[in-house]
Amino acid sequence: MEHVLITGGAGFIGSNFIPYFLEENPELHIVNIDALTYAGNLKNLAAVENHERYSFVKGNICDRNLVEKLFNKYDIKHVIHFAAESHVDNSIKNPDAFMHTNILGTFNLIDVAKKHWMMAPEIYKADYTHSRFHHVSTDEVYGTLGKNGLFKETTPYAPNSPYSASKASSDFIVRSYHHTFGMNVVTTNCSNNYGPNQHDEKLIPTIIRKAISNQPIPIYGDGLNVRDWLYVLDHCKGIALAFHTGVTGETYNIGGKNERTNLYIATKICELLDKVKPLQTGESYLELITYVKDRAGHDFRYAIDASKIEKELGWKAEENFETGIEKTLKWYLAEYASKKEKNLS
């Protein structure tokens, strides 16, 4: 049985990916390394914690000695790299953590993988000829769009925040190891994800949490910034497909084709809450929407052209935003209700 190292698997996307990947790949064993920072939670993986093909290791990818020990102990054949500091607001306040994890951490992983798998540039050891390093990245590396246009795999990089700059750097590190050493790598750049297990600091969980607590719902600026929203399980399926069938050295953009303004997101959630959990006062949750000072350097619009992965690999998003947000809202209402019960008990 081959061992796959997944980094950051207790985070939002990783914790949705691991149960799916385990079920779809009975011949693989997953080793999940996660530092369990504020954004990682083993509760997200409770369903698989005792799975016979799953192992968890608490650790930081910046710890090179630990990474080397894991490669040797499990004889790691593949890496799927999720681990990253990812909240733009936090990168503005504390960019140092982003530079360490996203740049140094990625370098450690791919450099250890190269030494474990390869004898020399372009020459893999006999047992690792199909070993792959899959790097999970973001559309924010491309910068911002105006009212028209889409991010393509050929769009020049123009990161505008410390977060996106650190992810762009990690993308280039992975690219360089393919072009210099001939490593079998693939990169996926995704649009904004949403769904179960996302941290409370992100937009959609914040809107839901504030609304059901009858608190002001903060929306940056005029609320007209646009993001392309991708349901997390659709993203996970795209990652798995690119990992298995993507062409080495290639990048695949994964997007939901669901461009929505932040104000639309807040309005839609409030309207759904008005139906499923109406306020006792009879007022609408819409009254809670509050505009706050805009984020520094706030990108106006992101939107992905996913035609490459659709045409070449056969991927297609199954959820549109309206179906995905209903599932997401249902999950969060149950999650917050459970937390409330525990606090009262």
Secondary structure, DSSP 8 states (H G I E B T S, - for coil): -EEEEEESTTSHHHHHHHHHHHHH-TTEEEEEEE---TT--GGGGTTTTT-TTEEEEE--TT-HHHHHHHHHHHTEEEEEE------HHHHHH-HHHHIIIIIIIHHHHHHHHHHHHEEETTEE-GGGTT-EEEEEEEGGGG----SS--B-TTS-----SHHHHHHHHHHHHHHHHHHHH---EEEEEE-EEESTT--TTSHHHHHHHHHHTT--EEEETTS--EEEEEEHHHHHHHHHHHHHH--TT-EEEE--S-EEEHHHHHHHHHHHHHHHS--TTS--GGGGEEEE---TT---B--B--HHHHHHH-------HHHHHHHHHHHHHHHHHHHHHHHH-
